[in-house]
Amino acid sequence: MITSNIDTASKPVQAKPFDTGDRVMLNSQLIITMPNRGRTYRFSPEDEFVVVRRKDESNFYVAFIKAPWLGVFELNDEGFSLCDED
């Protein structure tokens, strides 16, 4: 899996690690290329994900809320911020 963040926003970075079940949103565009599947996924700033679980201090597994059938992605939490609770 190849990921690339295109920094288009200057929002503050979340200070603490996100927890399982947290809703997080992208701060910038994200492109994920999966050569083994022959697919490229493009996500926009403010797209929402849910944290499935932490991997370590700076990485976590997330699922895209609008299309959970895409699977779980391992990402770094730098490009995300916590969603506002409604």
Residue frames as qw, qx, qy, qz and C-alpha x, y, z in Angstrom:
[[0.000, 0.892, 0.452, 0.000, 0.00, 0.00, 0.00],
 [0.415, 0.134, 0.020, 0.900, 1.35, 3.40, -0.98],
 [0.105, -0.859, -0.480, 0.141, -0.05, 6.52, 0.66],
 [0.372, 0.171, 0.025, 0.912, 0.55, 10.17, 0.04],
 [0.091, -0.793, -0.474, 0.373, -0.85, 13.19, 1.83],
 [0.317, 0.490, 0.222, 0.781, -1.14, 16.42, -0.09],
 [0.262, -0.466, -0.480, 0.695, -1.02, 19.17, 2.50],
 [0.056, 0.544, 0.417, 0.726, -3.69, 21.74, 1.68],
 [0.453, -0.795, -0.247, -0.318, -4.73, 22.77, 5.16],
 [0.316, 0.388, -0.565, 0.656, -3.00, 24.12, 8.20],
 [0.684, -0.580, -0.169, -0.408, -5.21, 22.83, 10.98],
 [0.298, -0.639, 0.638, -0.310, -3.73, 21.99, 14.39],
 [0.563, 0.151, -0.812, -0.044, -2.51, 18.44, 14.88],
 [0.790, -0.511, -0.207, -0.268, -4.21, 16.31, 17.53],
 [0.095, -0.724, 0.601, -0.326, -1.95, 16.27, 20.59],
 [0.548, -0.260, 0.758, -0.240, -2.90, 12.87, 22.02],
 [0.037, 0.056, -0.918, -0.391, -3.30, 9.61, 20.13],
 [0.636, -0.088, -0.203, -0.739, -6.79, 8.80, 18.95],
 [0.418, -0.137, 0.834, -0.335, -8.65, 5.97, 20.67],
 [0.031, 0.191, 0.936, 0.293, -10.61, 3.05, 19.24],
 [0.054, 0.683, 0.724, -0.078, -14.04, 4.23, 18.11],
 [0.072, -0.633, -0.041, 0.770, -13.04, 7.89, 17.65],
 [0.560, 0.723, 0.372, 0.159, -14.32, 9.63, 14.53],
 [0.385, -0.525, 0.241, 0.720, -11.49, 11.47, 12.81],
 [0.569, 0.790, 0.220, -0.063, -11.34, 13.61, 9.68],
 [0.726, 0.200, 0.163, 0.637, -8.62, 14.32, 7.17],
 [0.163, -0.787, -0.037, 0.594, -6.84, 17.65, 7.26],
 [0.134, 0.588, -0.509, -0.614, -5.61, 17.31, 3.67],
 [0.825, 0.332, -0.258, -0.378, -6.14, 15.22, 0.54],
 [0.526, -0.387, 0.757, -0.003, -5.08, 11.56, 0.86],
 [0.736, 0.416, -0.400, -0.355, -4.30, 9.19, -2.01],
 [0.623, -0.334, 0.703, -0.077, -3.86, 5.48, -1.31],
 [0.626, 0.452, -0.527, -0.355, -2.56, 3.22, -4.08],
 [0.737, -0.247, 0.609, -0.162, -2.89, -0.54, -3.60],
 [0.287, 0.501, -0.687, -0.441, -0.89, -2.20, -6.40],
 [0.121, -0.031, 0.991, -0.043, -1.92, -5.71, -5.35],
 [0.362, 0.540, 0.680, -0.339, -5.60, -4.75, -5.88],
 [0.310, 0.310, 0.516, 0.736, -4.96, -2.50, -8.87],
 [0.139, -0.849, -0.489, -0.144, -6.82, 0.31, -7.13],
 [0.275, 0.151, -0.221, 0.923, -6.24, 3.92, -6.15],
 [0.242, -0.762, -0.598, 0.064, -8.46, 5.59, -3.57],
 [0.206, 0.356, -0.058, 0.910, -8.68, 9.37, -3.25],
 [0.332, -0.687, -0.600, 0.241, -10.02, 11.00, -0.11],
 [0.122, 0.728, 0.107, 0.667, -10.75, 14.71, 0.36],
 [0.097, 0.174, -0.526, 0.827, -10.12, 17.01, 3.31],
 [0.486, -0.113, 0.333, -0.800, -12.82, 16.60, 5.95],
 [0.749, -0.021, -0.593, -0.296, -13.68, 13.02, 4.87],
 [0.569, -0.531, 0.431, -0.456, -14.48, 11.06, 8.03],
 [0.606, 0.187, -0.771, 0.050, -12.98, 7.79, 9.22],
 [0.753, -0.584, 0.080, -0.292, -13.46, 5.71, 12.36],
 [0.039, 0.603, -0.777, 0.177, -10.49, 4.42, 14.33],
 [0.877, -0.074, -0.434, -0.193, -10.61, 0.62, 14.41],
 [0.809, -0.539, -0.058, 0.227, -7.61, 0.30, 16.74],
 [0.074, -0.901, 0.414, 0.111, -4.18, 1.71, 17.52],
 [0.890, 0.298, -0.281, 0.200, -1.12, 0.00, 16.06],
 [0.640, -0.119, -0.301, 0.697, 1.47, 1.99, 17.99],
 [0.218, -0.543, -0.281, 0.761, 2.11, 5.51, 19.26],
 [0.117, 0.467, -0.187, -0.857, 1.69, 7.26, 15.90],
 [0.283, 0.064, -0.752, -0.592, -0.12, 4.77, 13.62],
 [0.511, 0.140, 0.635, -0.562, -3.65, 3.43, 13.65],
 [0.115, 0.217, 0.881, 0.405, -6.11, 1.41, 11.61],
 [0.327, 0.348, 0.234, -0.847, -9.11, 3.28, 10.22],
 [0.308, 0.412, 0.819, 0.256, -12.17, 2.54, 8.09],
 [0.071, -0.086, -0.257, -0.960, -13.79, 5.09, 5.76],
 [0.336, 0.258, 0.632, -0.649, -17.24, 5.83, 7.18],
 [0.576, 0.442, -0.075, -0.684, -18.95, 6.34, 3.79],
 [0.814, 0.343, -0.412, -0.224, -17.59, 3.07, 2.34],
 [0.568, -0.564, 0.577, -0.159, -16.48, 0.62, 5.05],
 [0.951, 0.201, 0.236, -0.002, -16.36, -2.20, 2.46],
 [0.464, 0.793, -0.366, 0.144, -13.09, -0.67, 1.19],
 [0.834, -0.065, -0.421, 0.350, -11.46, -2.29, 4.20],
 [0.520, -0.821, -0.032, 0.232, -9.15, -1.04, 6.90],
 [0.543, 0.703, -0.183, 0.421, -6.20, 1.24, 6.18],
 [0.691, -0.457, -0.177, 0.531, -3.07, 1.62, 8.31],
 [0.269, 0.805, 0.085, 0.522, -2.30, 5.34, 8.51],
 [0.411, -0.018, -0.393, 0.822, -0.29, 7.83, 10.51],
 [0.134, -0.769, -0.597, 0.185, -2.38, 10.09, 12.74],
 [0.293, -0.299, 0.046, 0.907, -0.53, 13.30, 11.73],
 [0.051, -0.127, -0.496, -0.857, -2.97, 14.12, 8.91],
 [0.357, -0.538, -0.720, -0.254, -6.10, 13.76, 11.03],
 [0.132, -0.238, 0.410, -0.871, -8.04, 15.72, 13.61],
 [0.083, 0.298, 0.888, -0.339, -10.81, 14.63, 15.93],
 [0.123, -0.492, -0.583, -0.635, -14.33, 15.21, 14.53],
 [0.265, -0.209, 0.313, -0.888, -16.61, 17.54, 16.43],
 [0.040, 0.288, 0.934, -0.207, -19.27, 15.74, 18.41],
 [0.244, -0.336, -0.422, -0.806, -22.78, 16.54, 17.17]]
